Structures are given as C-alpha cells and as structure tokens.
Amino acid sequence: MSNLALWSRPAWDTDRWLRDFFGPAASADWYKPATSGFNPAAEIVKDGDDAIVRVELPGVDVEQDVNVEVDRGRLVIHGERRDQYAHDEGEGVGRTLREVRYGSFRRSFQLPAHVTGDAITASYDAGVLTVRVAGAYAGSQAQRIAISK
C-alpha cells in the first residue's frame, strides 16, 4: 500500500521565499491559525421600504453559534465559526495551508429610530444569513421645510 500525499514540501526554502517576498511576518503566519476571528462580508440592499442585510457565513452552525439582536438602536449579528478539524493535540495539526479564518465575529448596523425588534426577521440559506428590517426606509424621504421671513 502506498501513501498518498496531498501536498509535499518543495525542495526550495519556502520560508525564505515568503520572508523575502511578503516580509518577515509572512513566513511565520501562512500556516498558523488566525486567533483574532474574522469579519464576514456583508451587504445592505433596499427592497421597497425594507432593508435586507446579507452576511456571508459559510460553514457556521447558525442555530448554535449565531445571535441576531437589537441592542440600543443597532442590529447586532455576532457569533463564532468553529474549527471542526481542531484536535486535542494542538491547533491545525496536519495542515499545510490555512486560509479560512475561525473564531468570533461581530457586525453591527445602525437602525432608524422607528424600527423595533418586531420588524426584524432572519433566515439562513446556502451560507448566507439574510436579515430583513421591515420599514427601515419608510419615511426616509427628505422633507422640505418652508423658511419664513
């Protein structure tokens, strides 16, 4: 039986190449886990009077690891992406490259004063958390004020 190697260390000095190309921190960090968490990509789309907030959260168990809250006039989405491959022997054992970020995250969006928690619904599908804020743009049209003399 032969061993299958998904990646083998090249004959040249990769650490030196990374250090020379990207700077001294690159060679030390390219295979280590990120400890600072991550910042998931988000977008806000206007749909009539509603605002739709989409946050990319692939690989996250939203039922256990994600909270959507209204806190002091802000929509707050926070949680954690857990590393399912972490072993008791140590972080990243057996990995040769790690580009996926794990850890906690927090995104916060200011809500209009008239929006309450009852106007907010959330769903998750295909790695995207979608939060609909009903009526977020209602009454947001500029109103002209007459100037008296």
DSSP file (Angstrom, degrees, kcal/mol; ACC not computed):
  #  RESIDUE AA STRUCTURE BP1 BP2  ACC     N-H-->O    O-->H-N    N-H-->O    O-->H-N    TCO  KAPPA ALPHA  PHI   PSI    X-CA   Y-CA   Z-CA
    1    1 A M              0   0    0      0, 0.0     2,-0.3     0, 0.0     0, 0.0   0.000 360.0 360.0 360.0 135.4    0.0    0.0    0.0
    2    2 A S        -     0   0    0      1,-0.0     2,-0.3     0, 0.0     0, 0.0  -0.694 360.0-115.0-102.8 156.4    1.4    3.4   -0.9
    3    3 A N        -     0   0    0     -2,-0.3     2,-0.5     2,-0.0    -1,-0.0  -0.697  22.5-139.2 -88.5 140.2    0.9    6.7    1.0
    4    4 A L        -     0   0    0     -2,-0.3     2,-0.6     2,-0.0    -1,-0.0  -0.882  13.4-160.5-100.4 124.9   -1.0    9.5   -0.7
    5    5 A A        -     0   0    0     -2,-0.5     3,-0.2     1,-0.1    -2,-0.0  -0.925  11.9-171.7-108.9 118.2    0.5   12.9   -0.2
    6    6 A L  S    S+     0   0    0     -2,-0.6     2,-0.3     1,-0.3    -1,-0.1   0.810  81.2   1.8 -74.9 -29.5   -1.9   15.8   -0.8
    7    7 A W        -     0   0    0      2,-0.0     2,-0.4     3,-0.0    -1,-0.3  -0.951  67.1-164.6-157.1 135.0    1.0   18.3   -0.6
    8    8 A S        -     0   0    0     -2,-0.3    -3,-0.0    -3,-0.2    88,-0.0  -0.943  34.5-100.4-123.3 149.2    4.7   17.8    0.0
    9    9 A R        -     0   0    0     -2,-0.4     4,-0.0     1,-0.1    -2,-0.0  -0.472  44.3-120.4 -67.5 128.3    7.2   20.5    1.0
   10   10 A P        -     0   0    0      0, 0.0     4,-0.2     0, 0.0    -1,-0.1  -0.188  18.9-112.1 -68.3 163.9    9.2   21.7   -2.1
   11   11 A A  S    S+     0   0    0      2,-0.1     2,-0.1     3,-0.0    -2,-0.1   0.793  96.0  77.3 -68.4 -28.4   12.9   21.3   -2.3
   12   12 A W  S    S-     0   0    0      1,-0.1     2,-1.2     2,-0.0     3,-0.1  -0.357 100.5 -92.8 -80.6 166.0   13.5   25.1   -2.1
   13   13 A D     >  -     0   0    0      1,-0.2     4,-2.1    -2,-0.1     5,-0.1  -0.651  41.0-178.1 -81.9  95.8   13.2   27.0    1.1
   14   14 A T  H  > S+     0   0    0     -2,-1.2     4,-2.9    -4,-0.2     5,-0.3   0.891  79.8  55.7 -64.0 -41.5    9.6   28.2    1.2
   15   15 A D  H  > S+     0   0    0      1,-0.2     4,-2.4     2,-0.2    -1,-0.2   0.914 109.5  46.5 -59.6 -42.6   10.0   30.1    4.5
   16   16 A R  H  > S+     0   0    0      2,-0.2     4,-2.6     1,-0.2    -1,-0.2   0.915 112.3  50.6 -65.8 -41.9   12.9   32.2    3.0
   17   17 A W  H  X S+     0   0    0     -4,-2.1     4,-2.3     2,-0.2     5,-0.2   0.930 112.5  46.1 -61.6 -46.3   10.9   32.8   -0.2
   18   18 A L  H  X>S+     0   0    0     -4,-2.9     4,-3.0     2,-0.2     5,-0.7   0.908 113.1  50.3 -62.8 -42.4    7.9   34.0    1.8
   19   19 A R  H  X5S+     0   0    0     -4,-2.4     4,-1.3    -5,-0.3    -2,-0.2   0.914 113.3  45.5 -61.4 -44.1   10.0   36.2    4.0
   20   20 A D  H  <5S+     0   0    0     -4,-2.6    -1,-0.2    -5,-0.2    -2,-0.2   0.869 121.5  37.6 -67.8 -36.9   11.8   37.8    1.0
   21   21 A F  H  <5S+     0   0    0     -4,-2.3    -2,-0.2    -5,-0.2    -3,-0.2   0.933 132.2  19.6 -83.1 -48.3    8.5   38.3   -0.9
   22   22 A F  H  <5S-     0   0    0     -4,-3.0    -3,-0.2     1,-0.3     3,-0.2   0.586 111.2-100.3-102.7 -12.6    6.0   39.3    1.8
   23   23 A G    >X< -     0   0    0     -4,-1.3     3,-0.8    -5,-0.7     4,-0.7  -0.478  50.1 -57.6 111.1 172.9    8.1   40.4    4.7
   24   24 A P  H 3> S+     0   0    0      0, 0.0     4,-0.5     0, 0.0     3,-0.2   0.779 127.9  53.3 -65.4 -29.5    9.3   38.8    7.9
   25   25 A A  H 3> S+     0   0    0     -3,-0.2     4,-1.5     1,-0.2     3,-0.3   0.762  94.2  71.8 -77.9 -22.8    5.8   38.0    9.4
   26   26 A A  H <> S+     0   0    0     -3,-0.8     4,-1.6     1,-0.2     3,-0.3   0.905  94.7  49.2 -63.5 -44.4    4.5   36.2    6.3
   27   27 A S  H  < S+     0   0    0     -4,-0.7    -1,-0.2     1,-0.2     4,-0.2   0.822 113.8  47.0 -68.7 -28.0    6.6   33.0    6.7
   28   28 A A  H  < S+     0   0    0     -4,-0.5    -1,-0.2    -3,-0.3    -2,-0.2   0.759 118.5  40.5 -80.5 -24.7    5.6   32.6   10.3
   29   29 A D  H >< S+     0   0    0     -4,-1.5     3,-0.7    -3,-0.3    -2,-0.2   0.608  87.1  86.3-102.1 -13.6    1.9   33.2    9.7
   30   30 A W  T 3< S+     0   0    0     -4,-1.6    68,-1.1     1,-0.3    -1,-0.1   0.726 103.7  29.2 -68.7 -19.9    1.0   31.4    6.5
   31   31 A Y  T 3  S+     0   0    0     -4,-0.2    -1,-0.3    -3,-0.2    -2,-0.1   0.426 101.8  94.3-116.4  -0.4    0.3   28.1    8.2
   32   32 A K  S <  S-     0   0    0     -3,-0.7    66,-0.1    -4,-0.1     2,-0.1  -0.627  79.8-104.3 -94.0 151.4   -0.8   29.2   11.6
   33   33 A P        -     0   0    0      0, 0.0     2,-0.5     0, 0.0    68,-0.1  -0.415  33.5-113.2 -71.1 148.4   -4.4   29.7   12.6
   34   34 A A        -     0   0    0     66,-0.3    68,-0.4     1,-0.1     3,-0.3  -0.701  28.1-171.3 -79.8 128.6   -5.8   33.2   12.9
   35   35 A T  S    S+     0   0    0     -2,-0.5    -1,-0.1     1,-0.2     3,-0.1   0.548  71.8  72.1 -98.8  -8.5   -6.6   33.9   16.5
   36   36 A S  S    S-     0   0    0      1,-0.3    -1,-0.2    67,-0.1     2,-0.1   0.350  96.0-127.9 -91.7   7.9   -8.3   37.3   16.0
   37   37 A G        -     0   0    0     65,-0.6    -1,-0.3    -3,-0.3     2,-0.3  -0.463  30.7 -87.5  80.7-156.2  -11.5   35.8   14.5
   38   38 A F        -     0   0    0     66,-1.3    68,-0.3    -2,-0.1    43,-0.0  -0.957  14.2-126.4-151.5 167.9  -12.9   37.2   11.2
   39   39 A N        -     0   0    0     -2,-0.3     3,-0.1    66,-0.1    66,-0.1  -0.910  31.6-141.8-120.7  99.1  -15.1   39.8    9.8
   40   40 A P        -     0   0    0      0, 0.0    17,-0.1     0, 0.0     2,-0.1  -0.291  25.2-103.8 -65.7 146.0  -17.7   38.3    7.5
   41   41 A A        -     0   0    0     15,-0.2    15,-2.6    14,-0.1     2,-0.3  -0.400  44.9-175.4 -67.4 142.5  -18.6   40.1    4.3
   42   42 A A  E     -A   55   0A   0     13,-0.2     2,-0.3    -2,-0.1    13,-0.2  -0.955  14.0-171.6-138.9 156.4  -22.0   41.9    4.4
   43   43 A E  E     -A   54   0A   0     11,-2.1    11,-2.9    -2,-0.3     2,-0.5  -0.989  12.9-147.3-145.3 151.2  -24.2   43.9    2.1
   44   44 A I  E     -A   53   0A   0     -2,-0.3     2,-0.4     9,-0.2     9,-0.2  -0.985  17.7-172.6-121.4 127.2  -27.3   46.0    2.6
   45   45 A V  E     -A   52   0A   0      7,-2.8     7,-3.0    -2,-0.5     2,-0.5  -0.947  20.9-130.9-122.2 138.3  -29.9   46.1   -0.1
   46   46 A K  E     +A   51   0A   0     -2,-0.4     2,-0.4     5,-0.2     5,-0.2  -0.778  23.3 179.3 -88.4 127.8  -33.0   48.3   -0.3
   47   47 A D  E >   -A   50   0A   0      3,-2.9     3,-2.0    -2,-0.5     2,-0.4  -0.824  64.5 -62.2-128.2  90.0  -36.2   46.4   -1.2
   48   48 A G  T 3  S-     0   0    0     -2,-0.4    -1,-0.0     1,-0.3     0, 0.0  -0.578 117.8 -20.1  67.3-124.9  -39.1   48.9   -1.2
   49   49 A D  T 3  S+     0   0    0     -2,-0.4    88,-3.3    -3,-0.1    89,-0.6   0.481 124.9  90.8 -89.7  -4.0  -39.3   50.3    2.3
   50   50 A D  E <   -A   47   0A   0     -3,-2.0    -3,-2.9    85,-0.2     2,-0.5  -0.605  66.1-143.1 -93.9 152.1  -37.4   47.3    3.7
   51   51 A A  E     -AB  46 133A   0     82,-2.1    82,-3.3    -2,-0.2     2,-0.6  -0.947  11.8-157.5-108.9 134.4  -33.6   46.9    4.2
   52   52 A I  E     -AB  45 132A   0     -7,-3.0    -7,-2.8    -2,-0.5     2,-0.6  -0.960   3.7-163.7-115.7 120.2  -32.1   43.5    3.6
   53   53 A V  E     -AB  44 131A   0     78,-3.2    78,-3.1    -2,-0.6     2,-0.5  -0.903   5.6-168.6-103.8 123.1  -28.8   42.7    5.3
   54   54 A R  E     -AB  43 130A   0    -11,-2.9   -11,-2.1    -2,-0.6     2,-0.4  -0.952   3.5-174.4-114.3 130.7  -26.9   39.8    3.9
   55   55 A V  E     -AB  42 129A   0     74,-2.6    74,-3.0    -2,-0.5     2,-0.6  -0.990  23.9-129.8-126.8 126.3  -23.9   38.3    5.8
   56   56 A E  E     + B   0 128A   0    -15,-2.6    72,-0.2    -2,-0.4   -15,-0.2  -0.651  38.4 158.3 -78.8 117.0  -21.8   35.6    4.4
   57   57 A L    >   +     0   0    0     70,-3.0     3,-1.3    -2,-0.6    70,-0.2  -0.395  10.9 173.6-135.1  57.2  -21.4   32.8    7.0
   58   58 A P  T 3  S+     0   0    0      0, 0.0     3,-0.1     0, 0.0    -2,-0.0  -0.411  70.6  17.9 -68.3 142.5  -20.4   29.6    5.2
   59   59 A G  T 3  S+     0   0    0      1,-0.2     2,-0.4    -2,-0.1    23,-0.2   0.645  95.3 125.8  76.2  14.9  -19.6   26.7    7.5
   60   60 A V    <   -     0   0    0     -3,-1.3     2,-1.3    21,-0.1    -1,-0.2  -0.899  61.6-134.9-109.4 134.4  -21.3   28.3   10.5
   61   61 A D    >>  -     0   0    0     -2,-0.4     4,-3.2    19,-0.3     3,-0.6  -0.731  24.1-173.0 -84.1  95.4  -23.9   26.5   12.6
   62   62 A V  H 3> S+     0   0    0     -2,-1.3     4,-1.0     1,-0.2    -1,-0.2   0.780  76.5  60.3 -67.4 -27.2  -26.3   29.4   12.8
   63   63 A E  H 34 S+     0   0    0      1,-0.2    -1,-0.2     2,-0.1    -2,-0.1   0.871 122.6  20.6 -67.7 -35.2  -28.7   27.6   15.3
   64   64 A Q  H <4 S+     0   0    0     -3,-0.6    -2,-0.2     1,-0.1    -1,-0.2   0.767 132.4  35.6-101.4 -31.2  -26.0   27.2   17.9
   65   65 A D  H  < S+     0   0    0     -4,-3.2    15,-1.7    14,-0.1     2,-0.4   0.351  99.9  71.4-115.1   6.1  -23.3   29.8   17.1
   66   66 A V  E  <  -D   79   0B   0     -4,-1.0     2,-0.4    -5,-0.3    13,-0.2  -0.981  50.2-170.4-130.0 137.2  -25.0   33.0   15.7
   67   67 A N  E     -D   78   0B   0     11,-3.1    11,-2.2    -2,-0.4     2,-0.5  -0.983   5.6-164.4-123.5 136.4  -27.1   35.6   17.5
   68   68 A V  E     +D   77   0B   0     -2,-0.4     2,-0.3     9,-0.2     9,-0.2  -0.987  27.0 162.4-117.9 121.3  -29.1   38.4   15.9
   69   69 A E  E     -D   76   0B   0      7,-2.8     7,-3.1    -2,-0.5     2,-0.5  -0.915  41.2-132.2-137.8 159.2  -30.1   41.1   18.3
   70   70 A V  E     +D   75   0B   0     -2,-0.3     2,-0.4     5,-0.2     5,-0.2  -0.982  34.4 174.4-109.7 120.0  -31.4   44.7   18.5
   71   71 A D  E >   -D   74   0B   0      3,-2.7     3,-0.8    -2,-0.5    -2,-0.1  -0.955  63.4 -26.8-134.6 113.3  -29.3   46.5   21.1
   72   72 A R  T 3  S-     0   0    0     -2,-0.4    -1,-0.1     1,-0.3     3,-0.1   0.888 127.8 -43.1  51.4  47.6  -29.6   50.2   21.8
   73   73 A G  T 3  S+     0   0    0      1,-0.2    38,-2.8    37,-0.1     2,-0.4   0.648 118.1 108.6  79.0  15.0  -30.8   51.0   18.3
   74   74 A R  E <   -DE  71 110B   0     -3,-0.8    -3,-2.7    36,-0.2     2,-0.6  -0.967  67.1-131.7-126.4 141.3  -28.4   48.8   16.5
   75   75 A L  E     -DE  70 109B   0     34,-3.4    34,-2.5    -2,-0.4     2,-0.5  -0.831  32.7-166.7 -84.9 119.8  -28.8   45.5   14.7
   76   76 A V  E     -DE  69 108B   0     -7,-3.1    -7,-2.8    -2,-0.6     2,-0.5  -0.952  14.1-175.9-118.6 124.2  -26.0   43.3   16.1
   77   77 A I  E     +DE  68 107B   0     30,-3.2    30,-3.1    -2,-0.5     2,-0.3  -0.975  21.1 156.3-116.9 117.2  -25.0   40.0   14.5
   78   78 A H  E     +DE  67 106B   0    -11,-2.2   -11,-3.1    -2,-0.5     2,-0.3  -0.968   5.5 111.1-141.7 157.4  -22.4   38.1   16.4
   79   79 A G  E     -DE  66 105B   0     26,-2.0    26,-2.2    -2,-0.3     2,-0.3  -0.942  49.3 -83.1 174.0-152.2  -21.2   34.5   16.8
   80   80 A E  E     - E   0 104B   0    -15,-1.7     2,-0.6    -2,-0.3   -19,-0.3  -0.997  11.4-144.0-151.0 139.1  -18.4   32.2   16.1
   81   81 A R  E     - E   0 103B   0     22,-2.7    22,-2.5    -2,-0.3     2,-0.3  -0.939  31.7-149.6-101.3 117.1  -17.1   30.0   13.3
   82   82 A R        -     0   0    0     -2,-0.6     2,-0.9   -23,-0.2     3,-0.0  -0.612  13.0-123.1 -91.8 147.2  -15.7   26.8   15.0
   83   83 A D    >   -     0   0    0     -2,-0.3     3,-1.1     1,-0.2    -1,-0.0  -0.780  21.8-171.2 -88.6 105.3  -12.8   24.8   13.6
   84   84 A Q  T 3  S+     0   0    0     -2,-0.9    -1,-0.2     1,-0.2    -2,-0.0   0.626  83.5  55.3 -73.7 -11.8  -14.2   21.3   13.1
   85   85 A Y  T 3  S+     0   0    0      2,-0.1    -1,-0.2    -3,-0.0     2,-0.2   0.400  75.7 120.3-101.4   1.9  -10.7   20.0   12.4
   86   86 A A    <   -     0   0    0     -3,-1.1     2,-0.3     6,-0.1     5,-0.2  -0.462  48.8-157.5 -67.5 136.6   -9.0   21.2   15.6
   87   87 A H  B >   -F   90   0C   0      3,-1.0     3,-1.1    -2,-0.2     6,-0.1  -0.745  28.8-114.8-113.3 161.7   -7.6   18.3   17.6
   88   88 A D  T 3  S+     0   0    0     -2,-0.3     3,-0.1     1,-0.2    -1,-0.1   0.770 112.0  67.3 -64.1 -25.1   -6.8   18.0   21.2
   89   89 A E  T 3  S-     0   0    0      1,-0.3    -1,-0.2     4,-0.0     2,-0.2   0.738 121.7 -59.6 -70.1 -21.5   -3.1   17.6   20.2
   90   90 A G  B X   -F   87   0C   0     -3,-1.1     3,-1.1     3,-0.1    -3,-1.0  -0.740  65.1 -61.4 152.8 159.0   -3.0   21.2   19.0
   91   91 A E  T 3  S+     0   0    0      1,-0.2    -5,-0.1    -2,-0.2    -3,-0.0  -0.417 113.3   3.2 -66.2 134.6   -4.4   23.7   16.6
   92   92 A G  T >  S+     0   0    0      1,-0.2     3,-2.0    -2,-0.1    -1,-0.2   0.716  78.7 178.7  69.4  23.6   -4.0   22.9   12.9
   93   93 A V  T <  S+     0   0    0     -3,-1.1    -1,-0.2     1,-0.3     3,-0.1  -0.403  71.5  11.0 -61.9 128.4   -2.3   19.5   13.3
   94   94 A G  T 3  S+     0   0    0      1,-0.3    -1,-0.3    -2,-0.1     2,-0.2   0.424  96.6 130.1  85.5  -1.1   -1.6   18.1    9.9
   95   95 A R    <   -     0   0    0     -3,-2.0    -1,-0.3     1,-0.1     3,-0.1  -0.603  34.6-177.6 -86.7 147.5   -2.5   21.2    8.0
   96   96 A T  S    S+     0   0    0      1,-0.4     2,-0.3    -2,-0.2    -1,-0.1   0.591  75.0  19.1-113.1 -20.3   -0.2   22.6    5.4
   97   97 A L        -     0   0    0    -66,-0.1     2,-0.4     0, 0.0    -1,-0.4  -0.977  59.8-172.3-151.1 136.6   -2.1   25.7    4.4
   98   98 A R        +     0   0    0    -68,-1.1   -66,-0.1    -2,-0.3    -3,-0.0  -0.921  23.4 148.2-136.8 109.5   -4.8   27.6    6.3
   99   99 A E        +     0   0    0     -2,-0.4     2,-0.3   -68,-0.1    -1,-0.1   0.561  50.9  94.8-110.7 -17.3   -6.7   30.5    4.6
  100  100 A V  S    S-     0   0    0      1,-0.0     2,-0.4   -66,-0.0   -66,-0.3  -0.614  70.3-137.9 -79.0 132.5  -10.1   30.0    6.3
  101  101 A R        -     0   0    0     -2,-0.3     2,-0.3   -68,-0.1   -63,-0.1  -0.747  20.8-172.5 -94.2 138.1  -10.5   32.2    9.4
  102  102 A Y        +     0   0    0    -68,-0.4   -65,-0.6    -2,-0.4     2,-0.3  -0.813  35.7  64.8-121.0 163.7  -12.1   30.8   12.6
  103  103 A G  E    S-E   81   0B   0    -22,-2.5   -22,-2.7    -2,-0.3     2,-0.1  -0.750  83.0 -25.8 121.7-166.7  -13.1   32.5   15.8
  104  104 A S  E     -E   80   0B   0     -2,-0.3   -66,-1.3   -24,-0.2     2,-0.3  -0.428  51.4-172.1 -84.8 156.8  -15.6   35.0   16.9
  105  105 A F  E     -E   79   0B   0    -26,-2.2   -26,-2.0   -68,-0.2     2,-0.3  -0.963   8.1-169.3-142.9 159.2  -17.2   37.8   14.8
  106  106 A R  E     -E   78   0B   0    -68,-0.3     2,-0.4    -2,-0.3   -28,-0.2  -0.921   3.4-179.0-153.5 124.4  -19.4   40.8   15.3
  107  107 A R  E     -E   77   0B   0    -30,-3.1   -30,-3.2    -2,-0.3     2,-0.4  -0.978   9.2-170.8-123.2 139.9  -21.2   43.0   12.8
  108  108 A S  E     -E   76   0B   0     -2,-0.4     2,-0.4   -32,-0.2   -32,-0.2  -0.993   5.5-173.1-136.1 137.9  -23.3   46.0   13.9
  109  109 A F  E     -E   75   0B   0    -34,-2.5   -34,-3.4    -2,-0.4     2,-0.2  -0.998  27.3-119.3-135.0 131.5  -25.6   48.2   11.9
  110  110 A Q  E     -E   74   0B   0     -2,-0.4   -36,-0.2   -36,-0.2   -37,-0.1  -0.481  29.6-151.3 -69.2 134.3  -27.4   51.4   13.0
  111  111 A L        -     0   0    0    -38,-2.8    -1,-0.0    -2,-0.2    25,-0.0  -0.780  23.4-100.1-104.3 150.8  -31.2   51.2   12.8
  112  112 A P    >   -     0   0    0      0, 0.0     3,-1.6     0, 0.0    -1,-0.1  -0.345  38.5-111.4 -62.1 153.2  -33.6   54.0   12.2
  113  113 A A  T 3  S+     0   0    0      1,-0.3   -40,-0.0     3,-0.0    -2,-0.0   0.796 114.1  56.3 -60.2 -31.1  -35.2   55.2   15.5
  114  114 A H  T 3  S+     0   0    0     22,-0.1     2,-0.4    21,-0.1    -1,-0.3   0.547  85.2  99.2 -82.1  -6.1  -38.7   53.9   14.5
  115  115 A V    <   -     0   0    0     -3,-1.6     2,-0.2    21,-0.1    -4,-0.1  -0.676  51.4-175.2 -87.4 131.5  -37.6   50.3   13.9
  116  116 A T    >   -     0   0    0     -2,-0.4     3,-1.5     1,-0.0     4,-0.1  -0.671  42.9 -98.1-114.3 173.4  -38.2   47.8   16.7
  117  117 A G  G >  S+     0   0    0      1,-0.3     3,-1.4    -2,-0.2    -2,-0.0   0.749 117.9  68.1 -63.1 -24.8  -37.2   44.2   17.1
  118  118 A D  G 3  S+     0   0    0      1,-0.3    -1,-0.3     3,-0.0    -3,-0.0   0.733  93.8  58.5 -67.4 -21.1  -40.7   43.1   15.9
  119  119 A A  G <  S+     0   0    0     -3,-1.5    15,-3.0    15,-0.1     2,-0.5   0.379  92.2  88.0 -88.2   3.9  -39.9   44.5   12.4
  120  120 A I  E <   +C  133   0A   0     -3,-1.4     2,-0.3    13,-0.2    13,-0.2  -0.894  47.9 173.4-114.8 130.8  -36.8   42.2   12.0
  121  121 A T  E     -C  132   0A   0     11,-2.1    11,-2.7    -2,-0.5     2,-0.4  -0.948  10.9-160.4-128.4 153.1  -36.8   38.6   10.6
  122  122 A A  E     +C  131   0A   0     -2,-0.3     2,-0.3     9,-0.2     9,-0.2  -0.983  11.2 172.4-136.2 145.6  -33.8   36.4    9.9
  123  123 A S  E     -C  130   0A   0      7,-2.4     7,-3.3    -2,-0.4     2,-0.4  -0.963  17.6-145.5-145.4 161.4  -33.2   33.3    7.7
  124  124 A Y  E     +C  129   0A   0     -2,-0.3     2,-0.3     5,-0.2     5,-0.2  -0.996  25.0 156.8-134.7 129.0  -30.2   31.3    6.7
  125  125 A D  E >   -C  128   0A   0      3,-2.1     3,-1.7    -2,-0.4    -2,-0.1  -0.959  64.8  -7.1-153.9 133.7  -29.7   29.5    3.3
  126  126 A A  T 3  S-     0   0    0     -2,-0.3     3,-0.1     1,-0.3    -1,-0.0   0.829 127.9 -50.1  53.4  40.6  -26.7   28.4    1.4
  127  127 A G  T 3  S+     0   0    0      1,-0.2   -70,-3.0   -70,-0.2     2,-0.5   0.550 115.2 109.9  82.0   6.9  -24.1   30.0    3.7
  128  128 A V  E <   -BC  56 125A   0     -3,-1.7    -3,-2.1   -72,-0.2     2,-0.5  -0.970  56.3-150.1-122.7 123.9  -25.8   33.4    3.7
  129  129 A L  E     -BC  55 124A   0    -74,-3.0   -74,-2.6    -2,-0.5     2,-0.5  -0.806  17.3-163.2 -86.7 124.9  -27.6   34.9    6.7
  130  130 A T  E     -BC  54 123A   0     -7,-3.3    -7,-2.4    -2,-0.5     2,-0.5  -0.954   7.4-173.4-115.6 121.8  -30.4   37.2    5.5
  131  131 A V  E     -BC  53 122A   0    -78,-3.1   -78,-3.2    -2,-0.5     2,-0.5  -0.965   8.3-157.6-116.7 121.8  -31.9   39.7    7.9
  132  132 A R  E     -BC  52 121A   0    -11,-2.7   -11,-2.1    -2,-0.5     2,-0.8  -0.876   2.6-163.4-102.1 125.4  -35.0   41.7    6.7
  133  133 A V  E >   -BC  51 120A   0    -82,-3.3   -82,-2.1    -2,-0.5     3,-1.4  -0.883  19.7-143.9-108.1  98.7  -35.6   45.0    8.5
  134  134 A A  T 3  S+     0   0    0    -15,-3.0   -84,-0.2    -2,-0.8   -15,-0.1  -0.411  77.2   4.1 -68.4 132.0  -39.2   45.9    7.6
  135  135 A G  T >  S+     0   0    0     -2,-0.2     3,-0.8     1,-0.1    -1,-0.3   0.643  80.7 138.2  73.7  16.8  -39.9   49.6    7.2
  136  136 A A  T <  S+     0   0    0     -3,-1.4   -86,-0.2     1,-0.2    -2,-0.1   0.844  79.9  36.9 -62.9 -32.8  -36.3   50.7    7.6
  137  137 A Y  T >  S+     0   0    0    -88,-3.3     3,-1.8   -90,-0.1    -1,-0.2   0.381  86.7 123.6-100.7   3.3  -36.6   53.2    4.7
  138  138 A A  T <  S+     0   0    0     -3,-0.8   -89,-0.0   -89,-0.6   -90,-0.0  -0.468  85.7   6.0 -66.7 129.6  -40.2   54.2    5.4
  139  139 A G  T 3  S+     0   0    0     -2,-0.2    -1,-0.3     1,-0.1    -2,-0.0   0.679  92.2 123.4  73.2  17.0  -40.4   58.0    5.9
  140  140 A S    <   +     0   0    0     -3,-1.8     2,-0.2     2,-0.1    -2,-0.1   0.377  37.1 115.8 -92.4   6.5  -36.8   58.4    5.0
  141  141 A Q  S    S-     0   0    0     -4,-0.1     2,-0.1     1,-0.1    -3,-0.0  -0.494  76.8-105.3 -72.4 142.3  -37.6   60.8    2.2
  142  142 A A        -     0   0    0     -2,-0.2     2,-0.5     1,-0.0    -1,-0.1  -0.445  33.1-149.4 -67.1 140.5  -36.3   64.3    2.7
  143  143 A Q        -     0   0    0     -2,-0.1     2,-0.3    -3,-0.1    -1,-0.0  -0.958  10.8-129.9-117.4 127.6  -38.9   66.8    3.6
  144  144 A R        -     0   0    0     -2,-0.5     2,-0.5     1,-0.0     0, 0.0  -0.568  17.7-151.4 -78.1 134.9  -38.6   70.4    2.6
  145  145 A I        -     0   0    0     -2,-0.3     2,-0.1     0, 0.0    -1,-0.0  -0.913  17.0-123.7-108.6 129.3  -39.2   72.9    5.4
  146  146 A A        -     0   0    0     -2,-0.5     2,-0.5     1,-0.1     0, 0.0  -0.455  18.7-138.5 -72.0 142.4  -40.5   76.4    4.5
  147  147 A I        -     0   0    0     -2,-0.1     2,-0.2     2,-0.0    -1,-0.1  -0.903  17.2-153.0-104.2 124.1  -38.4   79.3    5.5
  148  148 A S              0   0    0     -2,-0.5     0, 0.0     1,-0.1     0, 0.0  -0.657 360.0 360.0 -98.2 154.7  -40.4   82.3    6.9
  149  149 A K              0   0    0     -2,-0.2    -1,-0.1     0, 0.0    -2,-0.0   0.376 360.0 360.0-106.7 360.0  -39.3   86.0    6.8
